[in-house]
Amino acid sequence: MVDSGAHWFPNPGNDMRDALPMNDASFPPVLSDPVARARALGPAIAAAADRIEQSQTIPEPLWSQVIEARIPRLLLPRSVGGDEVEPWVYLRAIEEISRHDGSLGWNLFVANSAALIAPFIPLESAHRIFDDPRAAVAWGPPNEHKARAVPGGYRISGEWHFASGCRQATWMGAHAQVVEADGSLRLNRFGRPTVKTLLFPAERAVHIEDWDTLGMRGTASEGYTLHDLFVPEEFSGTREDQTLRRDTGPLYAFTMGGLYAVGVAGVAFGIARAMLDGLKALATEKAPRGLGRMADNAVVQSEYAKREGILGAARAYLVETLRDIYERAGDVDVVGSEDRVSLRLACAHGIHAAIEIGDYVYKAAGTSAIFKGTPFERRFRDMHTMSQQIQSRDAHFEAVGRVMFNGDPEGLFI
């Protein structure tokens, strides 16, 4: 995917319709239950899981089935053809996908998280991107790159990494601070350098095939480069100021960071759920030498029951937190700092509970867990790769505790 030129519009001043054709917005009908849609994909995902890991792509016909089930559109605004579901529904849908393959669950949570840029760009631009029923956006996290402000938009060069789902993406993005013509940094209303998200057709990125990891291999969270790419102003937005969003409603009153953490928790819950199910099935068949059938062992029974309680309690805590915040959320104002702290704690707790369950299951399964192709081996690797991601870090508990005792003087949860 090589950028064939500095501009992806022949003339930045031309009408967009002359440069980029409008796609037919013929979406499948919205089914009543997004979680049921996700659950129905289970057999197809399970059948493709090995191929996803080996090829680092989401194969056909599975990806088309995912698109038809509208899983990448759960958080997308209805104004541009999305489902705009409640956040706890989104959590359970991502969990259902991740039960069968953590990498696909991860890419779908990332695609939904990226779709949250839609309320921050002009409506016509959002339609240009999301009127394609197969639309999916991918990008790497913010870094130190700068975009130069030029007439009509921005020019940007640089290298980004961890672009989960980039092999399925139709559009990609790059986050950057903005350098004005006089060399100064553009500041936002908080007095800090503004961070713009610049969006462009996926073929304009040059991919770096560098995703050779222990787990989550199927995400293909590769790097990419851009060289002097021009991005029009109307295909840019800033996510740092919730007051700038076009779509109202309680879903978008949540911060992007908060909903991002919800997606990671959904992936973690799904992997933990699958590992517990695998252990239960194993225990009914396995009889370690001299110990009898695992399922008849009181210690196994007790420890398994504890983990069922831990997982159920962690999910219920997060769902209740999401429901409470959603009920209080307004149409415009971002949710308050107390709610943001509560959500961060519930997500961090849930993710760490799932990691602990994964460790328990792997140990309890004994040598049955060490062979490739078991219900445990890939999920153990996926869980521990996920555990290294920023949403899983222990520091979240420290940050939450500091705010609980001292308030939020530094805007930690803006």
Number of C-alpha atoms within 10 A of each C-alpha: 10 13 17 11 13 16 16 19 17 12 12 17 11 10 10 18 9 11 13 12 9 14 13 9 14 10 15 11 9 14 12 8 12 21 19 14 20 20 19 14 17 17 11 15 25 15 13 18 20 15 15 22 21 10 12 20 20 25 15 10 10 15 17 14 14 22 17 17 21 22 25 26 27 26 25 24 24 13 15 20 19 21 19 17 18 15 22 21 16 23 27 25 27 34 31 28 31 30 26 26 29 33 30 28 28 26 30 27 34 23 27 25 24 21 24 21 22 25 23 22 22 16 15 14 17 21 18 19 24 24 20 17 21 19 18 27 29 28 29 20 13 15 15 9 16 20 27 20 22 15 12 13 18 23 22 22 17 17 17 23 19 18 26 28 28 27 19 21 19 18 20 24 24 30 25 24 21 23 20 14 11 7 10 10 18 16 14 13 9 9 8 10 16 20 24 22 22 25 25 21 15 23 16 22 24 16 21 14 11 13 20 12 13 12 21 29 22 27 28 27 27 21 21 24 18 20 17 16 21 25 24 22 18 17 21 23 22 20 22 19 17 20 13 14 21 16 18 15 15 20 22 28 23 24 20 18 16 19 25 18 23 31 29 28 31 31 34 31 33 26 31 32 23 22 26 23 16 17 24 18 13 17 20 12 11 16 15 12 7 6 10 11 16 21 19 13 13 10 11 17 14 10 14 20 12 13 21 16 12 17 21 14 14 22 25 15 17 24 21 14 19 24 14 12 22 21 9 13 20 17 14 17 15 20 22 16 16 16 21 21 22 17 25 25 21 23 30 24 20 29 29 20 21 28 20 16 25 28 15 18 23 21 14 17 19 10 10 17 21 15 11 10 11 12 21 26 17 25 28 23 17 24 25 17 15 22 19 10 10 12 23 21 14 13 12 18 15 12 16 23 14 13 19 13 8 9 14 17 8 8 9 14 19 18
